[in-house]
């Protein structure tokens, strides 16, 4: 039995490949939006905006290519005289999208203060009235809370991965905002599996004592803590151990120490 020319399976393999490209681009864009909106309010840096824009351009180019591939597959006989224009309609959007990707990558590296991607880490713990708070667990396929550049993987570790345009984009206050909370002078809100826990200097702990919000970096109390940018290193230690503590008292130092420091036998100087 003769098979119709238009039904050859290799033609549909091409279609499936283009469809996979479009789905991959759209999924990457959609995942970026989820990271910036869940579990808190949206927070965008220049880097995440450019990433989002690039994914949109790639998705649009793939969609245009798919349309013309489908036309070429299903109407081959009718469009013999239009083969070259249709070929150009498939190739040109993909070439332009690739050039846009290259251009944004070069711009990112030139315009950023880090002159390219970095990989920094710092460990931290959040304490309230003597109890350690655990950040809400990552949901979905991304396995992180925050953005692709600034996030946490359920490991009590701040991750800065990618291009940093401005240091203030990766401050401690911006990190807490990125994961869905807030850290400002005398105020902390922090998303947990039990909901967003909020504390303000002057609020009382269960023992009826007034708590004070403090932040310690490597054992020493830090002023203007919301603007603090972690030490730019990849490993912890020597990367920072940050303790956010709401409790009675206002000591200049803390005995609380990150588990990564304990595991390697490090202590505050």
C-alpha positions, 0 to 999 in steps of 0.5 A: 500500500502506497503512503501519501507523500505528505504523510512521511514521518520525518516531516513530523519529526521536524514539526515536533522539534520546532514545537519542543523549542517553542515549549522550552522557551515559553517554559523558561519564561514562565518559570522566571515569572513564578520565581519572582512572584511566589511566595511573595510579591514580584521583584525584578532586577535589570538582569531578570527583566532582560532574561524575561525579555530574551525568553519572550523574543525566543518564544515568538521566533519559535512560534513564527517558525512553527507556523511556517513549518506546519504550512510547509508540511501540510501544503507542500504541493500548493506552495511550490512557488513559495518555497524560498519565501517560506524558508526565509520566514522560518530561518530569519526569525530564528537568526534574529532571535539568536542575534538578540540573545548574543547581543543581550549577553554581551550587553549584560557582561559589559554593563554589569558591575561584575562584568559577567556571571558570578557565583556567590554564597552566604549561609544564614539563619532566622531566629524569633524568640528562641525558635529557628524559623525555616523558610517555606519549601520550594515548589514546582520544578524550579527547586528554588525560592527567589529569582534565577539570580538571587535565591535559596534552595531549601538549604538556608543558603543565599545564592547569587548566581548570574550577572549582577548589575548593581550591588544594591540588587543583591543586598540582604534586604533585597534577598528577603524581599525576593523570597517573599518577605521583608527586612527593614529597620526594626521589622522582619516578615519571613515566609514559612510553611506555617505562613508569613511570620512578622516581627517588629521591635517592641513586640513581645515574645511568649515570655512577655519580654519585648523583642529587638530585631538584630542582624549579625554578620560573622558574629558581630551586630550589623547596622544598616543591615538591609543594605548589606551585600554578602562577601563575594565568595563561592564557599561557606566558610569563608563565606558569611554566616548571617544571623537574623535574630528577634529576641530580648536584649541588644548584644553586640555579638551572638553565640548563634552560628551557622551549621556550615561553620560548625561542621568545618570547625569555624568560630567567630573571631 
